[in-house]
Structure formats: structure tokens, C-alpha cells
Amino acid sequence: MMTRDEALDLMHEYTPSDALRKHMYAVEAAMRAYARKFGEDEEKWGIVGLLHDFDYERYPNDARSPTEEHPSFGVNLLRERGMPDDTCDAIMGHASYTGVQRESLMAKTLFSVDELCGFLTACVLVRPSKSFGDLKVKSVKKKLKDKAFARAVSREEVRQGPDEIRVPFDEHVQFVIDSLHPVEKELGLGTG
């Protein structure tokens, strides 16, 4: 298993965009929080969150190919570097179009937090505080109904994710909000 520093170097090498880097930091934070909650390996889960989209900018996969570009390119590179199968399977499974089944709790959790982290960040960006500290589940649910808001985020995946890890929707949203609040400065937030 690679270290966080090695994962960070790889992510920075392949991801020039500050916005996508921040998304991966957010997913890392949510994965680490869930690993603690579930009694799993926090370092391993965090690295999966940190690397899940590292190849996205270079190999965006607009055609949604199950075997080419994102996330296949990245996972093949990770396999070459000795990443364990379960971490690679989790990263492949976060993109439903790959057809890779999400069998492990780690894979299901990555899927459940990925789109939600993006959506929650969008919610915070329009708040005067720019902070997760005062973001409420009720507000998030209202924004989810507005199809024009953060339209790139799959509402279907946001709603499906908590079912996969058997956590009630409201509880899941609050948990992820709580996991992102401590790292909001790293995400460029909380400056309102």
C-alpha cells in the first residue's frame, strides 16, 4: 500500500486543477471519518478517497468506457505500483459505468460520499459563511430538488449512496457535513 505522501504526489502529478484536488481532499476526509465509524483502516480508506479521481483530468472518459480512460487508466497505474485489489476495485466501482460491482464496505462508502461531497461543497459555496458549520440537512435536501443547482451532480447517486452502506439519508448527509467541517480551510472554505 502506498503512503499518503506517495498518493498525494501522484494526485498532484496528474491533477493540475485546484478544484479537483480539493474535491479529492474532501472525499478523503469523508472516507477517513467513515473508516473510523466502521472500525476500518483509516489510512487505506483515506488514500482511496484521495486517489479516486486522480486520472480524471488527463483521461476524462466522456464516452463512459468501462475499460478506457477514467478510472481504468488510473487503476491500471495503481495496480502497476502494487496497490491492493480491494482498493483498486473500490476506485473502479465508484464509476457505475465500469460495471465493477461494489462489494466491499470501502467501495460502497466511496460511492456514497463521492457525489455528496461535491454537492455539499456547492451548497457551502453559496452560503454567506462559506462554512460547513452552519449547513443544515434541510437546506441540502432543498437544494437537491433544484435541478439547476450543481447540475453536474447525480441526484440518483447521492440518494443511492446511503442505501448501499445502510445509513439513513439524513444521517449520512449530516455525517459527511460533520466530516468536512474540520478540513474546510484546506478546501478553501470557511472564509465568509
Rosetta constraint file for C-alpha pairs under 8 A:
AtomPair CA 1 CA 44 HARMONIC 7.68 0.50
AtomPair CA 1 CA 82 HARMONIC 6.81 0.50
AtomPair CA 1 CA 83 HARMONIC 5.36 0.50
AtomPair CA 1 CA 84 HARMONIC 6.61 0.50
AtomPair CA 2 CA 6 HARMONIC 5.99 0.50
AtomPair CA 2 CA 7 HARMONIC 6.46 0.50
AtomPair CA 2 CA 82 HARMONIC 7.99 0.50
AtomPair CA 2 CA 83 HARMONIC 6.94 0.50
AtomPair CA 3 CA 7 HARMONIC 6.19 0.50
AtomPair CA 3 CA 47 HARMONIC 7.79 0.50
AtomPair CA 4 CA 8 HARMONIC 5.93 0.50
AtomPair CA 4 CA 43 HARMONIC 7.51 0.50
AtomPair CA 4 CA 47 HARMONIC 6.10 0.50
AtomPair CA 5 CA 9 HARMONIC 6.15 0.50
AtomPair CA 6 CA 10 HARMONIC 6.26 0.50
AtomPair CA 7 CA 11 HARMONIC 6.08 0.50
AtomPair CA 7 CA 47 HARMONIC 6.57 0.50
AtomPair CA 7 CA 50 HARMONIC 7.19 0.50
AtomPair CA 7 CA 51 HARMONIC 6.69 0.50
AtomPair CA 8 CA 12 HARMONIC 6.06 0.50
AtomPair CA 8 CA 50 HARMONIC 7.35 0.50
AtomPair CA 8 CA 51 HARMONIC 7.99 0.50
AtomPair CA 9 CA 13 HARMONIC 6.05 0.50
AtomPair CA 10 CA 14 HARMONIC 6.37 0.50
AtomPair CA 10 CA 54 HARMONIC 7.62 0.50
AtomPair CA 11 CA 15 HARMONIC 5.73 0.50
AtomPair CA 11 CA 21 HARMONIC 7.66 0.50
AtomPair CA 11 CA 50 HARMONIC 7.51 0.50
AtomPair CA 11 CA 51 HARMONIC 6.28 0.50
AtomPair CA 11 CA 54 HARMONIC 5.01 0.50
AtomPair CA 11 CA 55 HARMONIC 7.88 0.50
AtomPair CA 12 CA 16 HARMONIC 6.50 0.50
AtomPair CA 12 CA 21 HARMONIC 7.62 0.50
AtomPair CA 12 CA 54 HARMONIC 7.95 0.50
AtomPair CA 14 CA 54 HARMONIC 6.02 0.50
AtomPair CA 14 CA 55 HARMONIC 6.04 0.50
AtomPair CA 14 CA 57 HARMONIC 7.46 0.50
AtomPair CA 14 CA 58 HARMONIC 6.96 0.50
AtomPair CA 15 CA 20 HARMONIC 7.15 0.50
AtomPair CA 15 CA 21 HARMONIC 6.67 0.50
AtomPair CA 15 CA 54 HARMONIC 5.97 0.50
AtomPair CA 15 CA 55 HARMONIC 7.07 0.50
AtomPair CA 15 CA 56 HARMONIC 7.77 0.50
AtomPair CA 15 CA 57 HARMONIC 6.32 0.50
AtomPair CA 15 CA 58 HARMONIC 7.74 0.50
AtomPair CA 16 CA 21 HARMONIC 7.77 0.50
AtomPair CA 17 CA 21 HARMONIC 6.28 0.50
AtomPair CA 18 CA 22 HARMONIC 6.12 0.50
AtomPair CA 19 CA 23 HARMONIC 6.30 0.50
AtomPair CA 20 CA 24 HARMONIC 6.33 0.50
AtomPair CA 20 CA 53 HARMONIC 7.98 0.50
AtomPair CA 21 CA 25 HARMONIC 6.29 0.50
AtomPair CA 22 CA 26 HARMONIC 6.17 0.50
AtomPair CA 22 CA 186 HARMONIC 7.61 0.50
AtomPair CA 22 CA 187 HARMONIC 5.31 0.50
AtomPair CA 23 CA 27 HARMONIC 6.27 0.50
AtomPair CA 23 CA 117 HARMONIC 7.19 0.50
AtomPair CA 23 CA 118 HARMONIC 6.51 0.50
AtomPair CA 23 CA 187 HARMONIC 7.86 0.50
AtomPair CA 24 CA 28 HARMONIC 6.01 0.50
AtomPair CA 24 CA 49 HARMONIC 6.24 0.50
AtomPair CA 24 CA 50 HARMONIC 4.89 0.50
AtomPair CA 24 CA 51 HARMONIC 6.96 0.50
AtomPair CA 24 CA 52 HARMONIC 7.28 0.50
AtomPair CA 24 CA 53 HARMONIC 6.95 0.50
AtomPair CA 24 CA 54 HARMONIC 7.96 0.50
AtomPair CA 25 CA 29 HARMONIC 6.25 0.50
AtomPair CA 25 CA 49 HARMONIC 7.50 0.50
AtomPair CA 25 CA 50 HARMONIC 5.89 0.50
AtomPair CA 25 CA 186 HARMONIC 7.96 0.50
AtomPair CA 25 CA 187 HARMONIC 7.28 0.50
AtomPair CA 26 CA 30 HARMONIC 6.34 0.50
AtomPair CA 26 CA 117 HARMONIC 6.33 0.50
AtomPair CA 26 CA 180 HARMONIC 6.37 0.50
AtomPair CA 26 CA 183 HARMONIC 7.67 0.50
AtomPair CA 26 CA 187 HARMONIC 7.19 0.50
AtomPair CA 27 CA 31 HARMONIC 6.03 0.50
AtomPair CA 27 CA 46 HARMONIC 7.94 0.50
AtomPair CA 27 CA 49 HARMONIC 5.03 0.50
AtomPair CA 27 CA 50 HARMONIC 6.64 0.50
AtomPair CA 27 CA 110 HARMONIC 7.70 0.50
AtomPair CA 27 CA 113 HARMONIC 6.48 0.50
AtomPair CA 27 CA 114 HARMONIC 5.95 0.50
AtomPair CA 27 CA 117 HARMONIC 6.24 0.50
AtomPair CA 28 CA 32 HARMONIC 6.11 0.50
AtomPair CA 28 CA 45 HARMONIC 7.50 0.50
AtomPair CA 28 CA 46 HARMONIC 4.61 0.50
AtomPair CA 28 CA 47 HARMONIC 6.70 0.50
AtomPair CA 28 CA 48 HARMONIC 7.23 0.50
AtomPair CA 28 CA 49 HARMONIC 4.12 0.50
AtomPair CA 28 CA 50 HARMONIC 4.92 0.50
AtomPair CA 29 CA 33 HARMONIC 6.22 0.50
AtomPair CA 29 CA 46 HARMONIC 6.77 0.50
AtomPair CA 29 CA 49 HARMONIC 7.73 0.50
AtomPair CA 29 CA 179 HARMONIC 6.20 0.50
AtomPair CA 29 CA 180 HARMONIC 6.32 0.50
AtomPair CA 29 CA 183 HARMONIC 7.35 0.50
AtomPair CA 30 CA 34 HARMONIC 6.22 0.50
AtomPair CA 30 CA 49 HARMONIC 7.96 0.50
AtomPair CA 30 CA 113 HARMONIC 6.65 0.50
AtomPair CA 30 CA 117 HARMONIC 7.87 0.50
AtomPair CA 30 CA 176 HARMONIC 5.81 0.50
AtomPair CA 30 CA 179 HARMONIC 5.42 0.50
AtomPair CA 30 CA 180 HARMONIC 6.61 0.50
AtomPair CA 31 CA 35 HARMONIC 6.04 0.50
AtomPair CA 31 CA 42 HARMONIC 7.57 0.50
AtomPair CA 31 CA 45 HARMONIC 5.62 0.50
AtomPair CA 31 CA 46 HARMONIC 5.44 0.50
AtomPair CA 31 CA 48 HARMONIC 7.97 0.50
AtomPair CA 31 CA 49 HARMONIC 6.03 0.50
AtomPair CA 31 CA 109 HARMONIC 7.09 0.50
AtomPair CA 31 CA 110 HARMONIC 6.72 0.50
AtomPair CA 31 CA 113 HARMONIC 7.44 0.50
AtomPair CA 32 CA 36 HARMONIC 6.34 0.50
AtomPair CA 32 CA 42 HARMONIC 4.95 0.50
AtomPair CA 32 CA 43 HARMONIC 7.09 0.50
AtomPair CA 32 CA 45 HARMONIC 5.96 0.50
AtomPair CA 32 CA 46 HARMONIC 4.98 0.50
AtomPair CA 33 CA 37 HARMONIC 6.30 0.50
AtomPair CA 33 CA 42 HARMONIC 7.65 0.50
AtomPair CA 33 CA 179 HARMONIC 5.93 0.50
AtomPair CA 34 CA 38 HARMONIC 5.98 0.50
AtomPair CA 34 CA 109 HARMONIC 7.59 0.50
AtomPair CA 35 CA 39 HARMONIC 5.79 0.50
AtomPair CA 35 CA 40 HARMONIC 4.62 0.50
AtomPair CA 35 CA 41 HARMONIC 6.04 0.50
AtomPair CA 35 CA 42 HARMONIC 5.02 0.50
AtomPair CA 35 CA 45 HARMONIC 6.42 0.50
AtomPair CA 36 CA 40 HARMONIC 6.18 0.50
AtomPair CA 36 CA 41 HARMONIC 7.64 0.50
AtomPair CA 36 CA 42 HARMONIC 6.23 0.50
AtomPair CA 40 CA 45 HARMONIC 7.82 0.50
AtomPair CA 41 CA 45 HARMONIC 6.19 0.50
AtomPair CA 42 CA 46 HARMONIC 5.88 0.50
AtomPair CA 43 CA 47 HARMONIC 6.19 0.50
AtomPair CA 44 CA 48 HARMONIC 6.39 0.50
AtomPair CA 44 CA 87 HARMONIC 7.82 0.50
AtomPair CA 45 CA 49 HARMONIC 6.38 0.50
AtomPair CA 45 CA 106 HARMONIC 6.68 0.50
AtomPair CA 46 CA 50 HARMONIC 6.10 0.50
AtomPair CA 47 CA 51 HARMONIC 6.06 0.50
AtomPair CA 48 CA 52 HARMONIC 5.78 0.50
AtomPair CA 48 CA 87 HARMONIC 6.21 0.50
AtomPair CA 48 CA 90 HARMONIC 7.51 0.50
AtomPair CA 48 CA 91 HARMONIC 6.77 0.50
AtomPair CA 48 CA 110 HARMONIC 7.82 0.50
AtomPair CA 49 CA 110 HARMONIC 6.69 0.50
AtomPair CA 50 CA 54 HARMONIC 7.71 0.50
AtomPair CA 51 CA 91 HARMONIC 7.93 0.50
AtomPair CA 52 CA 71 HARMONIC 7.55 0.50
AtomPair CA 52 CA 91 HARMONIC 5.25 0.50
AtomPair CA 52 CA 94 HARMONIC 7.83 0.50
AtomPair CA 53 CA 70 HARMONIC 7.55 0.50
AtomPair CA 53 CA 71 HARMONIC 6.98 0.50
AtomPair CA 54 CA 74 HARMONIC 6.98 0.50
AtomPair CA 55 CA 59 HARMONIC 5.85 0.50
AtomPair CA 55 CA 60 HARMONIC 7.50 0.50
AtomPair CA 55 CA 69 HARMONIC 7.88 0.50
AtomPair CA 55 CA 70 HARMONIC 5.93 0.50
AtomPair CA 55 CA 71 HARMONIC 6.65 0.50
AtomPair CA 55 CA 73 HARMONIC 6.94 0.50
AtomPair CA 55 CA 74 HARMONIC 5.30 0.50
AtomPair CA 56 CA 60 HARMONIC 4.68 0.50
AtomPair CA 56 CA 61 HARMONIC 7.70 0.50
AtomPair CA 56 CA 69 HARMONIC 7.92 0.50
AtomPair CA 56 CA 70 HARMONIC 5.39 0.50
AtomPair CA 56 CA 71 HARMONIC 7.03 0.50
AtomPair CA 59 CA 69 HARMONIC 4.67 0.50
AtomPair CA 59 CA 70 HARMONIC 5.33 0.50
AtomPair CA 59 CA 73 HARMONIC 7.36 0.50
AtomPair CA 60 CA 69 HARMONIC 6.40 0.50
AtomPair CA 60 CA 70 HARMONIC 5.60 0.50
AtomPair CA 61 CA 65 HARMONIC 6.42 0.50
AtomPair CA 61 CA 68 HARMONIC 7.28 0.50
AtomPair CA 61 CA 69 HARMONIC 5.25 0.50
AtomPair CA 61 CA 70 HARMONIC 5.50 0.50
AtomPair CA 64 CA 97 HARMONIC 6.22 0.50
AtomPair CA 64 CA 98 HARMONIC 7.81 0.50
AtomPair CA 65 CA 69 HARMONIC 7.18 0.50
AtomPair CA 65 CA 97 HARMONIC 7.14 0.50
AtomPair CA 65 CA 98 HARMONIC 6.97 0.50
AtomPair CA 66 CA 72 HARMONIC 7.28 0.50
AtomPair CA 66 CA 97 HARMONIC 5.84 0.50
AtomPair CA 66 CA 98 HARMONIC 3.87 0.50
AtomPair CA 66 CA 99 HARMONIC 6.70 0.50
AtomPair CA 67 CA 72 HARMONIC 5.59 0.50
AtomPair CA 67 CA 98 HARMONIC 6.87 0.50
AtomPair CA 68 CA 72 HARMONIC 5.55 0.50
AtomPair CA 68 CA 73 HARMONIC 6.34 0.50
AtomPair CA 69 CA 73 HARMONIC 4.97 0.50
AtomPair CA 69 CA 74 HARMONIC 7.76 0.50
AtomPair CA 70 CA 74 HARMONIC 6.50 0.50
AtomPair CA 71 CA 75 HARMONIC 6.12 0.50
AtomPair CA 71 CA 91 HARMONIC 7.05 0.50
AtomPair CA 71 CA 92 HARMONIC 5.93 0.50
AtomPair CA 71 CA 95 HARMONIC 7.30 0.50
AtomPair CA 72 CA 76 HARMONIC 6.05 0.50
AtomPair CA 72 CA 92 HARMONIC 6.76 0.50
AtomPair CA 73 CA 77 HARMONIC 6.37 0.50
AtomPair CA 74 CA 78 HARMONIC 6.15 0.50
AtomPair CA 75 CA 79 HARMONIC 6.06 0.50
AtomPair CA 75 CA 88 HARMONIC 5.69 0.50
AtomPair CA 75 CA 91 HARMONIC 7.12 0.50
AtomPair CA 75 CA 92 HARMONIC 6.98 0.50
AtomPair CA 76 CA 80 HARMONIC 6.29 0.50
AtomPair CA 77 CA 81 HARMONIC 6.39 0.50
AtomPair CA 78 CA 82 HARMONIC 6.42 0.50
AtomPair CA 78 CA 83 HARMONIC 5.40 0.50
AtomPair CA 78 CA 88 HARMONIC 7.20 0.50
AtomPair CA 79 CA 83 HARMONIC 5.13 0.50
AtomPair CA 79 CA 84 HARMONIC 7.17 0.50
AtomPair CA 79 CA 85 HARMONIC 7.57 0.50
AtomPair CA 79 CA 88 HARMONIC 7.13 0.50
AtomPair CA 83 CA 87 HARMONIC 6.79 0.50
AtomPair CA 83 CA 88 HARMONIC 6.83 0.50
AtomPair CA 84 CA 88 HARMONIC 6.49 0.50
AtomPair CA 85 CA 89 HARMONIC 5.93 0.50
AtomPair CA 86 CA 90 HARMONIC 6.13 0.50
AtomPair CA 86 CA 104 HARMONIC 7.60 0.50
AtomPair CA 87 CA 91 HARMONIC 6.37 0.50
AtomPair CA 87 CA 106 HARMONIC 7.97 0.50
AtomPair CA 87 CA 107 HARMONIC 7.81 0.50
AtomPair CA 88 CA 92 HARMONIC 6.18 0.50
AtomPair CA 89 CA 93 HARMONIC 5.92 0.50
AtomPair CA 89 CA 100 HARMONIC 7.06 0.50
AtomPair CA 89 CA 102 HARMONIC 7.55 0.50
AtomPair CA 89 CA 107 HARMONIC 7.11 0.50
AtomPair CA 90 CA 94 HARMONIC 6.34 0.50
AtomPair CA 90 CA 102 HARMONIC 6.61 0.50
AtomPair CA 90 CA 104 HARMONIC 7.49 0.50
AtomPair CA 90 CA 106 HARMONIC 6.48 0.50
AtomPair CA 90 CA 107 HARMONIC 3.95 0.50
AtomPair CA 90 CA 108 HARMONIC 7.53 0.50
AtomPair CA 90 CA 110 HARMONIC 7.00 0.50
AtomPair CA 91 CA 95 HARMONIC 7.58 0.50
AtomPair CA 91 CA 107 HARMONIC 7.05 0.50
AtomPair CA 91 CA 110 HARMONIC 7.69 0.50
AtomPair CA 92 CA 98 HARMONIC 6.54 0.50
AtomPair CA 92 CA 100 HARMONIC 6.20 0.50
AtomPair CA 93 CA 98 HARMONIC 6.76 0.50
AtomPair CA 93 CA 99 HARMONIC 7.20 0.50
AtomPair CA 93 CA 100 HARMONIC 4.94 0.50
AtomPair CA 93 CA 101 HARMONIC 5.88 0.50
AtomPair CA 93 CA 102 HARMONIC 5.34 0.50
AtomPair CA 93 CA 107 HARMONIC 6.41 0.50
AtomPair CA 93 CA 111 HARMONIC 7.36 0.50
AtomPair CA 94 CA 102 HARMONIC 7.68 0.50
AtomPair CA 94 CA 107 HARMONIC 6.89 0.50
AtomPair CA 94 CA 108 HARMONIC 7.80 0.50
AtomPair CA 94 CA 110 HARMONIC 6.30 0.50
AtomPair CA 94 CA 111 HARMONIC 4.70 0.50
AtomPair CA 94 CA 114 HARMONIC 7.74 0.50
AtomPair CA 95 CA 111 HARMONIC 7.80 0.50
AtomPair CA 96 CA 100 HARMONIC 7.15 0.50
AtomPair CA 102 CA 107 HARMONIC 5.21 0.50
AtomPair CA 102 CA 108 HARMONIC 5.55 0.50
AtomPair CA 103 CA 107 HARMONIC 6.58 0.50
AtomPair CA 103 CA 108 HARMONIC 7.01 0.50
AtomPair CA 104 CA 108 HARMONIC 6.33 0.50
AtomPair CA 105 CA 109 HARMONIC 5.95 0.50
AtomPair CA 105 CA 165 HARMONIC 6.92 0.50
AtomPair CA 106 CA 110 HARMONIC 6.17 0.50
AtomPair CA 107 CA 111 HARMONIC 6.38 0.50
AtomPair CA 108 CA 112 HARMONIC 6.15 0.50
AtomPair CA 108 CA 161 HARMONIC 7.25 0.50
AtomPair CA 108 CA 164 HARMONIC 5.87 0.50
AtomPair CA 108 CA 165 HARMONIC 6.11 0.50
AtomPair CA 109 CA 113 HARMONIC 6.21 0.50
AtomPair CA 109 CA 161 HARMONIC 7.40 0.50
AtomPair CA 109 CA 164 HARMONIC 7.66 0.50
AtomPair CA 109 CA 165 HARMONIC 6.29 0.50
AtomPair CA 110 CA 114 HARMONIC 5.95 0.50
AtomPair CA 111 CA 115 HARMONIC 7.50 0.50
AtomPair CA 111 CA 157 HARMONIC 7.82 0.50
AtomPair CA 111 CA 161 HARMONIC 6.03 0.50
AtomPair CA 112 CA 116 HARMONIC 7.05 0.50
AtomPair CA 112 CA 157 HARMONIC 7.39 0.50
AtomPair CA 112 CA 158 HARMONIC 6.76 0.50
AtomPair CA 112 CA 160 HARMONIC 7.29 0.50
AtomPair CA 112 CA 161 HARMONIC 3.63 0.50
AtomPair CA 112 CA 162 HARMONIC 5.75 0.50
AtomPair CA 112 CA 164 HARMONIC 7.23 0.50
AtomPair CA 112 CA 165 HARMONIC 7.44 0.50
AtomPair CA 113 CA 117 HARMONIC 5.78 0.50
AtomPair CA 113 CA 158 HARMONIC 7.88 0.50
AtomPair CA 113 CA 161 HARMONIC 7.08 0.50
AtomPair CA 113 CA 176 HARMONIC 7.31 0.50
AtomPair CA 114 CA 118 HARMONIC 6.78 0.50
AtomPair CA 115 CA 119 HARMONIC 6.26 0.50
AtomPair CA 115 CA 153 HARMONIC 6.09 0.50
AtomPair CA 115 CA 154 HARMONIC 6.77 0.50
AtomPair CA 115 CA 157 HARMONIC 6.81 0.50
AtomPair CA 115 CA 158 HARMONIC 5.89 0.50
AtomPair CA 116 CA 120 HARMONIC 5.98 0.50
AtomPair CA 116 CA 158 HARMONIC 5.51 0.50
AtomPair CA 116 CA 173 HARMONIC 7.68 0.50
AtomPair CA 116 CA 176 HARMONIC 7.98 0.50
AtomPair CA 117 CA 121 HARMONIC 6.13 0.50
AtomPair CA 117 CA 176 HARMONIC 7.34 0.50
AtomPair CA 118 CA 122 HARMONIC 6.34 0.50
AtomPair CA 118 CA 153 HARMONIC 7.14 0.50
AtomPair CA 119 CA 123 HARMONIC 6.27 0.50
AtomPair CA 119 CA 150 HARMONIC 6.69 0.50
AtomPair CA 119 CA 153 HARMONIC 6.41 0.50
AtomPair CA 120 CA 124 HARMONIC 6.24 0.50
AtomPair CA 120 CA 140 HARMONIC 7.21 0.50
AtomPair CA 120 CA 177 HARMONIC 7.25 0.50
AtomPair CA 121 CA 125 HARMONIC 6.18 0.50
AtomPair CA 122 CA 126 HARMONIC 6.84 0.50
AtomPair CA 122 CA 150 HARMONIC 6.52 0.50
AtomPair CA 123 CA 127 HARMONIC 6.88 0.50
AtomPair CA 123 CA 135 HARMONIC 7.92 0.50
AtomPair CA 123 CA 140 HARMONIC 6.86 0.50
AtomPair CA 123 CA 143 HARMONIC 7.44 0.50
AtomPair CA 124 CA 129 HARMONIC 7.77 0.50
AtomPair CA 124 CA 130 HARMONIC 5.06 0.50
AtomPair CA 124 CA 131 HARMONIC 5.79 0.50
AtomPair CA 124 CA 132 HARMONIC 6.23 0.50
AtomPair CA 124 CA 135 HARMONIC 6.98 0.50
AtomPair CA 124 CA 189 HARMONIC 7.84 0.50
AtomPair CA 125 CA 130 HARMONIC 5.33 0.50
AtomPair CA 125 CA 131 HARMONIC 7.95 0.50
AtomPair CA 125 CA 189 HARMONIC 7.56 0.50
AtomPair CA 126 CA 130 HARMONIC 6.93 0.50
AtomPair CA 127 CA 131 HARMONIC 7.35 0.50
AtomPair CA 128 CA 192 HARMONIC 5.62 0.50
AtomPair CA 129 CA 134 HARMONIC 7.74 0.50
AtomPair CA 129 CA 190 HARMONIC 6.16 0.50
AtomPair CA 129 CA 191 HARMONIC 6.77 0.50
AtomPair CA 129 CA 192 HARMONIC 4.12 0.50
AtomPair CA 130 CA 189 HARMONIC 5.46 0.50
AtomPair CA 130 CA 190 HARMONIC 4.68 0.50
AtomPair CA 130 CA 191 HARMONIC 5.96 0.50
AtomPair CA 130 CA 192 HARMONIC 5.01 0.50
AtomPair CA 131 CA 135 HARMONIC 7.07 0.50
AtomPair CA 131 CA 181 HARMONIC 7.14 0.50
AtomPair CA 131 CA 184 HARMONIC 7.01 0.50
AtomPair CA 131 CA 189 HARMONIC 6.00 0.50
AtomPair CA 131 CA 190 HARMONIC 4.16 0.50
AtomPair CA 131 CA 191 HARMONIC 7.34 0.50
AtomPair CA 131 CA 192 HARMONIC 7.32 0.50
AtomPair CA 132 CA 177 HARMONIC 6.09 0.50
AtomPair CA 132 CA 178 HARMONIC 7.45 0.50
AtomPair CA 132 CA 180 HARMONIC 6.88 0.50
AtomPair CA 132 CA 181 HARMONIC 5.00 0.50
AtomPair CA 132 CA 184 HARMONIC 7.26 0.50
AtomPair CA 132 CA 190 HARMONIC 7.36 0.50
AtomPair CA 133 CA 178 HARMONIC 7.84 0.50
AtomPair CA 133 CA 181 HARMONIC 5.99 0.50
AtomPair CA 135 CA 139 HARMONIC 7.00 0.50
AtomPair CA 135 CA 140 HARMONIC 7.64 0.50
AtomPair CA 135 CA 177 HARMONIC 7.48 0.50
AtomPair CA 136 CA 140 HARMONIC 6.51 0.50
AtomPair CA 136 CA 174 HARMONIC 7.61 0.50
AtomPair CA 137 CA 141 HARMONIC 6.19 0.50
AtomPair CA 137 CA 170 HARMONIC 6.42 0.50
AtomPair CA 137 CA 173 HARMONIC 6.40 0.50
AtomPair CA 137 CA 174 HARMONIC 6.21 0.50
AtomPair CA 138 CA 142 HARMONIC 6.30 0.50
AtomPair CA 139 CA 143 HARMONIC 6.27 0.50
AtomPair CA 140 CA 144 HARMONIC 6.19 0.50
AtomPair CA 141 CA 145 HARMONIC 6.66 0.50
AtomPair CA 142 CA 146 HARMONIC 6.98 0.50
AtomPair CA 143 CA 149 HARMONIC 6.71 0.50
AtomPair CA 144 CA 149 HARMONIC 7.58 0.50
AtomPair CA 144 CA 155 HARMONIC 6.85 0.50
AtomPair CA 147 CA 151 HARMONIC 5.88 0.50
AtomPair CA 153 CA 158 HARMONIC 7.99 0.50
AtomPair CA 154 CA 158 HARMONIC 6.33 0.50
AtomPair CA 155 CA 159 HARMONIC 6.20 0.50
AtomPair CA 156 CA 160 HARMONIC 6.00 0.50
AtomPair CA 157 CA 161 HARMONIC 5.84 0.50
AtomPair CA 158 CA 162 HARMONIC 7.70 0.50
AtomPair CA 159 CA 163 HARMONIC 7.51 0.50
AtomPair CA 159 CA 169 HARMONIC 7.19 0.50
AtomPair CA 160 CA 164 HARMONIC 6.61 0.50
AtomPair CA 161 CA 165 HARMONIC 6.88 0.50
AtomPair CA 162 CA 166 HARMONIC 5.85 0.50
AtomPair CA 162 CA 167 HARMONIC 5.14 0.50
AtomPair CA 162 CA 168 HARMONIC 6.28 0.50
AtomPair CA 162 CA 169 HARMONIC 5.70 0.50
AtomPair CA 162 CA 172 HARMONIC 6.21 0.50
AtomPair CA 163 CA 167 HARMONIC 6.23 0.50
AtomPair CA 163 CA 168 HARMONIC 7.16 0.50
AtomPair CA 163 CA 169 HARMONIC 7.63 0.50
AtomPair CA 167 CA 171 HARMONIC 6.66 0.50
AtomPair CA 167 CA 172 HARMONIC 5.95 0.50
AtomPair CA 168 CA 172 HARMONIC 6.08 0.50
AtomPair CA 169 CA 173 HARMONIC 6.24 0.50
AtomPair CA 170 CA 174 HARMONIC 6.20 0.50
AtomPair CA 171 CA 175 HARMONIC 6.02 0.50
AtomPair CA 172 CA 176 HARMONIC 6.23 0.50
AtomPair CA 173 CA 177 HARMONIC 6.16 0.50
AtomPair CA 174 CA 178 HARMONIC 6.07 0.50
AtomPair CA 175 CA 179 HARMONIC 6.17 0.50
AtomPair CA 176 CA 180 HARMONIC 6.21 0.50
AtomPair CA 177 CA 181 HARMONIC 6.23 0.50
AtomPair CA 178 CA 182 HARMONIC 7.52 0.50
AtomPair CA 179 CA 183 HARMONIC 7.78 0.50
AtomPair CA 180 CA 184 HARMONIC 6.05 0.50
AtomPair CA 183 CA 187 HARMONIC 6.58 0.50
AtomPair CA 184 CA 188 HARMONIC 6.34 0.50
AtomPair CA 184 CA 189 HARMONIC 5.01 0.50
AtomPair CA 184 CA 190 HARMONIC 6.02 0.50
AtomPair CA 185 CA 189 HARMONIC 5.24 0.50
AtomPair CA 185 CA 190 HARMONIC 6.12 0.50
AtomPair CA 185 CA 191 HARMONIC 7.72 0.50
